[in-house]
Amino acid sequence: KLSDEFLEEVNAKGAYLREQIEALDLPCFGKTRGMGLMIGIKTTRNAKEVVMECMDKGVLCLTAKDKVRLLPALNIPVDTLKEAIDVIKSVCAKEE
């Protein structure tokens, strides 16, 4: 059973993740969509290339058409989330 406290924590992590992604101001990022920890990021770079580079650096993500889709586990520790954001930032800081 998912408690209200656990779901509040998931929502807080999702808000943090989205806030961090949107604040990156990187050339390959466009709009983000989604809710909770399920976030899609529109990219100007080929989404498959971004996903492959993230995976090479230990961050598992998916593609959804021209978007990079983040689907971390609901119980992901905040420290792990921060590490993933750093990887995504380093991958997307690269020019096309």
GUTI-945152 format. One record per residue: residue in three letters; x, y, z of N, C-alpha, C in turn; residue number from 1; chain. Coordinates in Angstrom, 2 decimals. Atoms other than C-alpha are relative to their C-alpha. Layout:
N
- aa/n.X/n.Y/n.Z/ca.X/ca.Y/ca.Z/c.X/c.Y/c.Z/i/ch
- Ala/X/Y/Z/X/Y/Z/X/Y/Z/NUM/A
...
This chain:
96
- aa/n.X/n.Y/n.Z/ca.X/ca.Y/ca.Z/c.X/c.Y/c.Z/i/ch
- Lys/0.84/-1.17/0.00/0.00/0.00/0.00/0.89/1.24/0.00/1/A
- Leu/-0.74/-1.25/0.06/1.26/3.45/-0.87/-0.60/0.99/0.99/2/A
- Ser/0.50/-0.93/-1.01/0.97/5.80/2.08/-0.01/1.42/-0.56/3/A
- Asp/0.04/-1.41/0.39/0.15/9.48/1.76/1.38/0.63/0.16/4/A
- Glu/-1.34/-0.54/-0.25/3.57/10.28/3.21/0.96/-0.38/-1.13/5/A
- Phe/-0.86/0.46/1.09/5.34/8.18/0.56/-0.34/0.74/-1.29/6/A
- Leu/0.41/-0.70/1.23/3.32/9.79/-2.25/0.39/1.48/0.04/7/A
- Glu/-0.46/-1.38/-0.14/4.13/13.26/-0.90/1.49/0.09/-0.31/8/A
- Glu/-1.44/0.04/0.26/7.81/12.32/-1.00/0.27/-0.16/-1.50/9/A
- Val/-0.14/0.20/1.45/7.45/11.11/-4.60/-0.29/1.30/-0.74/10/A
- Asn/0.34/-1.28/0.64/5.75/14.37/-5.59/1.09/1.04/0.22/11/A
- Ala/-1.08/-0.95/-0.29/8.50/16.39/-3.89/1.23/-0.30/-0.85/12/A
- Lys/-1.14/0.37/0.85/11.20/14.44/-5.73/-0.28/0.35/-1.45/13/A
- Gly/0.36/-0.35/1.37/9.34/14.91/-9.00/0.10/1.48/-0.26/14/A
- Ala/-0.08/-1.45/0.13/9.04/18.65/-8.44/1.46/0.45/-0.03/15/A
- Tyr/-1.43/-0.31/-0.04/12.74/18.81/-7.57/0.66/-0.35/-1.33/16/A
- Leu/-0.59/0.45/1.26/13.72/16.82/-10.67/-0.37/0.94/-1.13/17/A
- Arg/0.46/-0.89/1.08/11.63/18.96/-12.98/0.61/1.39/0.13/18/A
- Glu/-0.59/-1.31/-0.25/12.87/22.18/-11.39/1.47/0.02/-0.41/19/A
- Gln/-1.42/0.08/0.33/16.49/21.08/-11.77/0.22/-0.10/-1.51/20/A
- Ile/-0.12/0.17/1.46/16.04/20.00/-15.41/-0.33/1.31/-0.70/21/A
- Glu/0.41/-1.24/0.66/14.22/23.20/-16.36/0.97/1.15/0.27/22/A
- Ala/-0.95/-1.05/-0.34/16.87/25.35/-14.64/1.35/-0.16/-0.71/23/A
- Leu/-1.31/0.25/0.61/19.74/23.82/-16.63/0.34/0.97/-1.13/24/A
- Asp/-0.24/-0.96/1.07/19.33/26.25/-19.55/1.07/-0.51/-0.97/25/A
- Leu/-0.95/0.61/0.93/21.14/23.94/-21.96/-0.55/0.06/-1.42/26/A
- Pro/0.46/-0.15/1.37/21.02/24.23/-25.74/-0.84/-1.15/-0.53/27/A
- Cys/0.74/1.13/0.57/19.60/20.76/-26.31/-1.37/-0.19/0.65/28/A
- Phe/1.26/0.20/-0.70/16.67/21.09/-23.88/-1.09/0.94/-0.46/29/A
- Gly/1.19/-0.80/0.27/13.21/22.26/-24.69/-0.93/-0.15/1.18/30/A
- Lys/1.01/0.10/-1.05/9.99/21.84/-22.74/0.05/-1.35/0.70/31/A
- Thr/0.18/1.24/-0.74/9.44/19.27/-20.04/-1.50/-0.22/0.18/32/A
- Arg/1.40/0.37/-0.23/6.17/17.41/-19.56/-0.01/-1.18/0.96/33/A
- Gly/0.16/1.17/-0.85/4.86/14.83/-17.18/-0.46/0.37/1.38/34/A
- Met/0.42/-0.22/-1.38/3.98/14.40/-13.56/0.77/-0.94/0.91/35/A
- Gly/-0.77/0.80/-0.94/5.69/13.09/-10.48/1.41/-0.21/-0.53/36/A
- Leu/-1.34/0.32/0.48/8.92/11.35/-11.43/0.02/-0.41/-1.47/37/A
- Met/0.09/0.37/1.41/7.69/10.50/-14.94/0.06/1.29/-0.83/38/A
- Ile/-0.22/-1.27/0.69/9.15/13.34/-16.99/0.54/-0.25/-1.40/39/A
- Gly/-0.50/0.02/1.37/9.65/13.81/-20.72/0.68/1.32/-0.29/40/A
- Ile/-0.76/-1.20/0.32/12.24/16.27/-21.98/0.15/0.09/-1.51/41/A
- Lys/-0.14/-0.22/1.44/11.98/17.62/-25.53/1.44/0.43/-0.24/42/A
- Thr/-1.38/-0.33/0.28/15.45/17.78/-27.03/0.17/0.46/-1.45/43/A
- Thr/-0.35/-0.39/1.36/16.94/19.49/-30.05/0.98/-1.00/-0.58/44/A
- Arg/-0.87/1.09/0.43/19.56/16.75/-30.20/-0.85/-1.25/-0.20/45/A
- Asn/0.68/1.27/0.19/18.55/13.28/-31.30/-0.18/-0.67/1.36/46/A
- Ala/0.31/0.55/-1.33/16.82/11.79/-28.25/0.70/-1.35/0.22/47/A
- Lys/-0.66/1.31/-0.15/18.27/8.32/-28.93/1.47/0.17/0.34/48/A
- Glu/-1.42/-0.25/-0.31/21.81/9.74/-28.88/0.16/0.45/1.44/49/A
- Val/-0.06/-0.47/-1.39/21.14/11.53/-25.60/-0.18/-1.18/0.95/50/A
- Val/0.26/1.17/-0.85/19.73/8.33/-24.08/1.21/-0.93/0.02/51/A
- Met/-1.16/0.90/0.06/22.70/6.25/-25.26/1.17/0.57/0.81/52/A
- Glu/-1.08/-0.62/-0.76/25.18/8.74/-23.81/-0.28/-0.04/1.50/53/A
- Cys/0.37/0.11/-1.42/23.29/8.83/-20.51/0.21/-1.42/0.50/54/A
- Met/-0.16/1.40/-0.40/23.26/5.04/-20.40/1.47/-0.37/0.13/55/A
- Asp/-1.44/0.24/-0.10/27.01/4.96/-21.08/0.57/0.53/1.30/56/A
- Lys/-0.46/-0.61/-1.25/27.38/7.11/-17.96/-0.78/-0.50/1.21/57/A
- Gly/0.67/0.64/-1.12/25.10/4.94/-15.83/-1.40/0.47/0.32/58/A
- Val/1.37/-0.48/-0.24/21.73/6.71/-16.14/-0.93/-0.63/-1.04/59/A
- Leu/0.94/0.68/0.87/18.93/4.61/-17.58/-1.20/0.92/-0.26/60/A
- Cys/1.17/-0.77/0.41/16.34/6.60/-19.52/-0.48/-0.57/-1.33/61/A
- Leu/0.63/0.54/1.20/14.12/5.99/-22.54/-0.25/1.12/-1.00/62/A
- Thr/0.48/-0.99/0.96/12.97/7.72/-25.68/-1.50/-0.14/-0.14/63/A
- Ala/1.43/-0.03/0.33/9.42/8.72/-26.46/-0.10/1.00/-1.15/64/A
- Lys/-0.06/-0.83/1.21/9.42/10.04/-30.03/1.23/0.88/0.06/65/A
- Asp/-1.15/-0.91/-0.03/11.64/13.14/-29.87/0.33/0.47/1.42/66/A
- Lys/-0.23/-0.37/-1.39/11.77/13.23/-26.07/0.85/-1.04/0.71/67/A
- Val/-0.69/0.88/-0.93/14.03/11.77/-23.43/-0.97/-0.20/1.17/68/A
- Arg/0.97/0.32/-1.04/11.81/10.02/-20.89/0.74/-0.50/1.24/69/A
- Leu/-0.57/0.42/-1.28/12.87/9.76/-17.25/-1.08/-0.72/0.78/70/A
- Leu/0.95/0.82/-0.77/11.16/7.03/-15.23/0.73/-0.64/1.19/71/A
- Pro/-0.71/0.61/-1.13/13.14/6.58/-12.00/-0.97/-0.72/0.94/72/A
- Ala/0.80/0.70/-1.01/11.93/4.26/-9.30/-0.57/1.00/0.98/73/A
- Leu/0.64/-0.91/-0.94/9.52/5.91/-6.89/0.79/0.17/1.29/74/A
- Asn/-0.77/-0.07/-1.24/11.85/5.14/-3.99/1.45/0.41/-0.22/75/A
- Ile/-1.36/-0.43/0.29/14.96/6.62/-5.63/0.49/0.97/1.07/76/A
- Pro/-0.54/-0.95/-0.98/17.19/8.31/-3.05/0.32/1.34/-0.66/77/A
- Val/-0.25/-1.34/0.55/17.62/12.06/-3.53/1.44/0.12/-0.49/78/A
- Asp/-1.40/-0.07/0.44/21.42/11.65/-3.76/0.18/-0.64/-1.37/79/A
- Thr/-0.07/0.67/1.30/21.00/9.24/-6.67/-0.66/0.86/-1.07/80/A
- Leu/0.68/-0.91/0.91/18.58/11.66/-8.31/0.93/1.15/-0.39/81/A
- Lys/-0.96/-1.08/0.27/21.18/14.43/-8.00/1.11/-0.46/-0.93/82/A
- Glu/-1.04/0.56/0.87/23.83/12.20/-9.58/-0.52/-0.14/-1.43/83/A
- Ala/0.59/0.15/1.33/21.50/11.44/-12.49/-0.15/1.34/-0.69/84/A
- Ile/0.13/-1.34/0.57/20.82/15.15/-13.02/1.35/0.49/-0.49/85/A
- Asp/-1.35/-0.40/0.41/24.57/15.77/-13.16/0.40/-0.68/-1.31/86/A
- Val/-0.32/0.73/1.23/24.95/13.08/-15.83/-0.78/0.58/-1.18/87/A
- Ile/0.83/-0.56/1.07/22.05/14.44/-17.88/0.54/1.37/-0.41/88/A
- Lys/-0.57/-1.33/0.28/23.54/17.92/-17.58/1.26/-0.12/-0.83/89/A
- Ser/-1.26/0.13/0.75/26.96/16.76/-18.80/-0.24/-0.48/-1.43/90/A
- Val/0.31/0.50/1.35/25.45/14.89/-21.75/-0.62/1.09/-0.85/91/A
- Cys/0.73/-1.00/0.79/23.19/17.71/-22.82/0.75/1.33/-0.12/92/A
- Ala/-0.81/-1.21/0.14/25.83/20.41/-22.37/0.81/-0.05/-1.29/93/A
- Lys/-0.75/0.15/1.26/27.52/19.01/-25.47/-0.81/0.58/-1.15/94/A
- Glu/0.66/-0.51/1.20/26.73/20.72/-28.73/-0.36/-1.16/-0.91/95/A
- Glu/0.43/1.05/0.94/25.02/18.77/-31.48/1.13/-0.39/-0.91/96/A
